[in-house]
Amino acid sequence: MQRYQALVIGLGAMGAATVYQLAKAGVTVAGIDRHHPPHTFGSSHGDTRITRLSVGEGAQYVPIVRESHRIWRELEAESGESLFEQSGVLVLTSSPDFDPHDASDFTLRTLKLAQTYGIEHTLLNATQIRQRFPQFAHVLDSAIGYFEPEGGFLRPERCIDVQLRLAEQRGATLFKGETVTGISSDEQGVTVTTNLRTLQADKLVISAGNWAGDLLGSPFDQLLSVYRQQLFWFEADAELVGASPTFILTHGAGDSNVNYGFAALPGEGSLKVATAQYHTVSTPDTLDRTVSPAQGQAMYEQQVQGRLAGVGPTVVKSAVCAYTVTPDHHFIIDEHPALQHTLVASPCSGHGFKHSAALGKAFAQWCQHGSSELDLSSFSLQRFAIPST
């Protein structure tokens, strides 16, 4: 039976970062994943993930993403790989329902956080949006935009691959293609069994994403929901290359009237656009991983046509990923209520990748010292009234 100082279950965004940071700190660590990361079965794929310093989801994320940006650059220097593309991020509202005094508007929330935390940005009116970013030629005259030059996008598959590779170079052991079948703990540590082996460790970090509910049991199976998401790459005019930012566009009330997308990149001839849906619950085993032509047409008609200039109806590529979502759409980062020496980390509700580098460092610190430099108290399990069984 092999024993380590730390084990990590799940090697997606959070798990890869944790294994890397533990190995970097000289901790004997092993990681386990049921697939072969980076892979397309969870949440951490699709070529690009938005990152921005002013995180409209809440002030508690700002110090985390600041540290993540520093670590991404550190990883680039060490690996020689390009991980973080600083294309700038445009958050804008072009909606007939826009109220400039509505504190819930995502663009206004983003702007307020930037002002509070001294994040470099520019506030744009409709004319300025159209002049600077030709793909948004159709915005309403009432539109407002927040542009953050330090924002951009991450390459998720590359980020995971680099961190796992560097972790192995520092002595980490990775068990890929193995499914965890049992977890137990006592005063001496934790025991994890897979379909192939039994492992022991002083500390355990569980970052199992889509599979967390089933693996962790109560109360997590009652708090976590998996939602299928669709990603589309539509044909784009060559003129958009170098002139389009990463963006989040609100064009009406409710989640169905928000889309996000990425800079048009040289040589690709396409622009990625997606939405987030929280209507139909799925499971990682039953998730439909195909995208139909009708779904692509619907996305174009509802989210692209008349909203993004220079973007055509032809779907160049499509993909499916899944978000593991908590009731309030914030993370759960806390010690497991029943398993000793065990930290539950992730269910990231669709906005976790940008924070993963810093959170991996924080989880590594917890394994070593029992606490982290980052304040993660707002992600405690205790904020939920746990349903009775």
C-alpha positions in Angstrom: 0.0 0.0 0.0 1.5 3.3 -1.1 1.5 6.3 1.3 1.8 10.0 0.4 1.8 13.2 2.3 -1.1 14.4 0.1 -3.6 12.9 -2.4 -5.7 14.8 -5.0 -8.8 13.4 -6.6 -9.7 15.0 -9.9 -7.1 16.6 -12.1 -9.0 19.3 -13.9 -8.5 23.0 -13.3 -8.3 22.8 -9.5 -6.7 19.4 -9.2 -3.9 20.1 -11.7 -3.0 23.3 -9.9 -3.1 21.7 -6.5 -0.8 18.8 -7.6 1.6 21.2 -9.2 1.8 23.5 -6.1 2.3 20.5 -3.8 5.0 19.0 -5.9 6.7 22.4 -6.2 6.7 22.7 -2.4 8.4 19.3 -2.1 5.4 17.4 -0.8 5.1 13.8 -1.8 1.8 13.8 -3.7 -0.3 11.6 -6.0 -3.2 12.7 -8.2 -6.0 10.4 -9.4 -8.4 11.0 -12.4 -10.9 8.6 -14.0 -9.9 10.0 -17.4 -6.7 11.2 -19.0 -6.5 15.0 -18.4 -6.7 17.3 -20.1 -9.9 15.7 -21.5 -13.3 16.8 -22.7 -15.5 15.0 -20.1 -15.7 17.7 -17.5 -15.6 21.5 -17.4 -12.0 22.4 -18.2 -11.8 22.3 -22.0 -13.0 24.2 -25.0 -9.8 26.1 -26.1 -10.5 29.3 -24.1 -11.7 30.5 -20.7 -12.3 34.1 -19.7 -10.1 35.7 -17.1 -10.6 39.2 -15.7 -9.6 41.1 -12.5 -13.0 42.7 -11.8 -15.1 39.6 -11.2 -18.7 40.7 -11.3 -19.7 37.6 -9.4 -18.4 39.0 -6.2 -15.6 40.9 -4.4 -14.4 37.8 -2.7 -12.9 36.6 -6.0 -10.7 39.7 -6.7 -7.7 38.7 -4.6 -7.9 35.1 -5.9 -7.8 36.1 -9.6 -5.0 38.6 -9.0 -2.8 35.9 -7.6 -3.8 33.5 -10.4 -2.7 36.0 -13.0 0.7 36.2 -11.3 1.0 32.4 -11.3 -0.1 32.0 -14.9 2.8 34.3 -15.9 5.2 32.3 -13.6 4.0 29.1 -15.3 4.6 30.5 -18.7 8.1 31.5 -17.8 8.9 28.1 -16.5 7.3 26.1 -19.3 7.8 28.3 -22.3 4.1 27.8 -23.2 1.6 30.6 -23.8 -1.2 30.2 -21.3 -2.7 33.6 -20.7 -3.6 35.8 -23.7 -4.2 39.4 -22.6 -6.7 40.4 -25.3 -8.6 42.7 -23.0 -12.2 42.0 -21.7 -15.3 44.0 -22.7 -18.3 43.6 -20.4 -21.3 45.4 -21.9 -25.0 45.8 -21.5 -27.0 46.6 -24.6 -30.6 45.8 -23.5 -33.9 47.6 -23.9 -34.4 46.9 -20.2 -31.2 48.6 -19.1 -31.6 50.7 -16.0 -28.4 52.8 -15.2 -29.4 52.5 -11.5 -29.9 48.8 -11.4 -27.3 47.4 -9.0 -27.9 43.9 -10.3 -26.7 44.7 -13.8 -23.6 42.6 -14.4 -21.7 45.4 -16.2 -22.5 47.9 -13.5 -21.4 45.4 -10.8 -18.2 44.8 -12.7 -17.6 48.6 -13.0 -18.2 49.2 -9.3 -15.7 46.4 -8.2 -13.1 47.9 -10.5 -13.6 51.3 -9.0 -13.4 49.9 -5.5 -10.3 47.8 -6.0 -8.4 50.2 -8.3 -8.5 47.9 -11.4 -7.5 49.6 -14.6 -10.5 50.1 -16.9 -12.3 52.3 -19.3 -16.0 53.1 -19.3 -17.5 53.3 -22.8 -20.7 54.7 -24.2 -22.4 53.2 -27.3 -20.5 55.4 -29.8 -17.2 54.5 -28.2 -18.1 50.8 -28.2 -18.9 50.9 -31.9 -15.7 52.8 -32.8 -13.3 50.6 -30.8 -14.9 47.2 -31.4 -16.5 46.8 -34.8 -18.2 43.5 -33.9 -20.5 45.5 -31.6 -21.8 47.8 -34.3 -25.4 46.9 -33.5 -25.4 47.9 -29.8 -28.3 50.1 -28.7 -27.7 53.8 -28.1 -28.2 53.2 -24.4 -25.4 50.6 -24.2 -22.6 50.9 -21.7 -19.3 49.0 -21.8 -16.6 48.3 -19.3 -13.2 47.5 -20.9 -10.4 45.9 -18.8 -7.1 45.8 -20.7 -5.5 43.4 -18.2 -8.2 40.7 -18.9 -8.3 38.2 -21.6 -8.4 34.4 -21.9 -6.7 31.3 -20.7 -5.9 28.1 -22.7 -7.5 25.5 -20.4 -6.1 22.3 -21.9 -2.6 23.8 -22.1 -2.8 25.1 -18.5 -3.7 21.7 -17.2 -1.2 19.9 -19.3 1.7 22.2 -18.2 0.9 22.0 -14.5 0.6 18.2 -14.6 3.8 17.9 -16.6 5.7 20.2 -14.2 4.3 18.3 -11.2 5.6 15.0 -12.5 9.0 16.5 -13.2 9.0 17.5 -9.5 8.2 13.9 -8.4 4.3 13.8 -8.3 2.7 10.5 -9.2 -0.4 10.6 -11.5 -2.8 7.8 -11.7 -4.8 8.4 -14.8 -7.7 6.3 -16.1 -8.5 5.1 -12.5 -11.9 5.5 -10.8 -12.1 6.1 -7.1 -14.3 3.4 -5.4 -14.0 4.3 -1.8 -12.7 6.9 0.7 -12.3 6.5 4.4 -10.4 8.3 7.2 -9.2 7.9 10.7 -6.9 9.8 13.1 -3.8 8.7 11.1 -5.0 9.9 7.7 -7.1 9.0 4.7 -7.4 5.8 2.6 -8.5 6.0 -1.0 -9.3 2.9 -3.1 -9.6 2.9 -6.9 -10.4 0.1 -9.3 -6.7 -0.7 -9.4 -5.1 0.1 -6.1 -5.3 1.4 -2.5 -3.5 4.6 -1.4 -3.0 6.3 1.9 -2.1 9.9 2.7 -1.9 12.5 5.5 -4.2 14.9 3.6 -6.8 14.6 0.8 -8.1 17.2 -1.6 -11.2 16.3 -3.6 -11.7 18.4 -6.7 -13.9 16.0 -8.6 -16.1 18.5 -10.4 -19.0 16.9 -12.3 -18.5 13.7 -10.3 -18.3 15.3 -6.8 -22.0 14.8 -5.8 -21.9 11.1 -6.2 -18.4 10.7 -4.8 -18.9 12.9 -1.7 -22.4 11.8 -0.7 -24.5 13.9 1.7 -24.8 16.9 1.9 -23.0 17.5 -1.4 -25.2 15.3 -3.5 -28.1 17.6 -2.4 -26.2 20.8 -3.1 -24.6 20.2 -6.5 -26.3 20.1 -9.8 -24.7 19.4 -13.2 -25.8 21.4 -16.2 -24.9 20.8 -19.9 -23.4 23.7 -21.7 -22.9 24.2 -25.5 -19.9 26.0 -27.1 -20.0 27.2 -30.7 -17.3 28.6 -33.0 -19.0 30.6 -35.8 -17.4 31.7 -39.0 -15.9 35.2 -38.6 -14.6 37.9 -40.9 -10.9 38.3 -41.1 -11.3 42.0 -40.1 -12.2 40.9 -36.6 -8.8 39.3 -36.0 -6.9 41.7 -33.7 -9.9 44.0 -33.4 -12.2 41.9 -31.2 -11.9 41.5 -27.4 -13.0 38.7 -25.1 -16.5 39.8 -24.1 -19.6 39.3 -21.9 -22.7 40.7 -23.5 -26.0 41.3 -21.7 -28.8 42.0 -24.1 -31.9 41.4 -22.0 -33.2 40.2 -18.7 -32.3 36.7 -17.4 -29.5 34.2 -18.1 -30.9 33.4 -21.5 -30.1 36.9 -22.6 -26.4 36.8 -21.7 -23.7 35.5 -23.9 -19.9 35.5 -23.9 -17.2 35.1 -26.5 -13.6 35.4 -27.3 -11.2 37.3 -29.5 -11.1 36.2 -33.1 -7.7 34.5 -33.5 -5.3 34.5 -36.4 -5.7 31.5 -38.7 -8.9 30.1 -37.1 -11.5 32.0 -39.2 -14.0 31.7 -36.4 -15.2 33.3 -33.2 -16.3 31.3 -30.1 -19.7 32.2 -28.6 -21.5 30.5 -25.7 -24.1 30.9 -23.0 -24.7 29.4 -19.6 -28.0 27.5 -19.0 -29.3 26.4 -15.6 -32.6 24.8 -16.6 -32.0 21.1 -17.3 -30.1 19.1 -14.8 -27.9 16.2 -16.0 -25.3 13.8 -14.8 -21.8 13.2 -16.2 -22.8 9.7 -17.2 -26.0 10.7 -19.0 -24.8 14.0 -20.5 -25.5 14.4 -24.2 -22.1 15.3 -25.6 -23.3 15.9 -29.2 -24.5 19.2 -30.7 -27.1 19.2 -33.4 -27.3 21.5 -36.4 -30.6 22.8 -35.0 -28.9 23.8 -31.8 -26.3 25.7 -33.7 -28.9 27.5 -35.7 -30.8 28.4 -32.5 -27.7 29.8 -30.9 -27.0 31.9 -34.0 -30.5 33.3 -34.2 -30.9 34.0 -30.4 -27.4 35.2 -29.5 -25.4 36.2 -32.6 -27.7 37.5 -35.4 -28.1 41.2 -35.1 -25.8 41.3 -32.1 -22.3 40.5 -33.4 -21.3 42.0 -36.7 -19.0 40.1 -39.0 -20.0 36.7 -37.5 -21.8 34.3 -39.8 -24.3 31.4 -39.3 -21.8 28.6 -40.2 -20.7 26.6 -37.3 -17.0 25.8 -37.7 -16.8 23.7 -34.6 -18.9 22.9 -31.5 -18.4 21.2 -28.1 -20.2 20.4 -24.9 -19.0 20.9 -21.4 -20.7 20.7 -18.0 -20.9 23.1 -15.0 -21.2 21.8 -11.5 -23.3 24.4 -9.8 -24.1 25.2 -6.1 -27.5 26.8 -5.1 -25.9 30.3 -4.9 -23.5 29.8 -7.8 -20.5 30.3 -5.6 -17.7 27.8 -4.8 -17.7 25.3 -2.0 -14.2 25.1 -0.4 -14.4 23.5 3.0 -13.3 20.5 5.1 -15.5 17.5 4.6 -18.0 17.3 7.5 -17.6 13.5 7.9 -14.1 12.7 6.5 -11.1 13.7 8.5 -8.1 15.4 6.9 -10.2 16.0 3.7 -10.7 19.3 1.9 -13.6 19.6 -0.7 -12.5 22.0 -3.4 -14.4 23.1 -6.5 -18.0 22.8 -7.6 -17.1 26.0 -9.5 -20.5 26.9 -11.0 -19.0 27.8 -14.4 -16.6 30.5 -13.4 -13.8 28.7 -11.7 -11.0 28.3 -14.2 -9.7 31.9 -13.9 -9.2 31.3 -10.1 -7.7 27.8 -10.3 -4.0 28.7 -10.2 -4.3 30.6 -6.9 -6.7 28.2 -5.4 -4.4 25.3 -6.1 -1.7 27.1 -4.2 -4.2 27.7 -1.3 -5.1 24.0 -1.2 -1.5 23.1 -1.2 -1.0 25.4 1.8 -3.9 23.8 3.6 -2.3 20.4 3.1 0.9 21.6 4.6 -0.2 24.0 7.3 -4.0 23.5 7.8 -4.8 27.0 6.4 -4.1 29.2 3.4 -2.9 32.8 2.8 -6.1 33.5 0.9 -9.3 34.2 2.8 -11.7 31.4 1.6 -14.2 31.7 4.4 -17.0 33.0 2.1 -17.0 29.6 0.4 -17.7 27.6 3.5 -20.3 24.8 3.5 -21.9 26.3 6.6 -23.6 29.1 4.5 -26.1 26.5 3.3 -29.1 25.2 5.3 -28.5 21.5 4.6 -31.7 19.8 3.5 -32.8 17.0 5.8 -32.7 13.5 4.3 
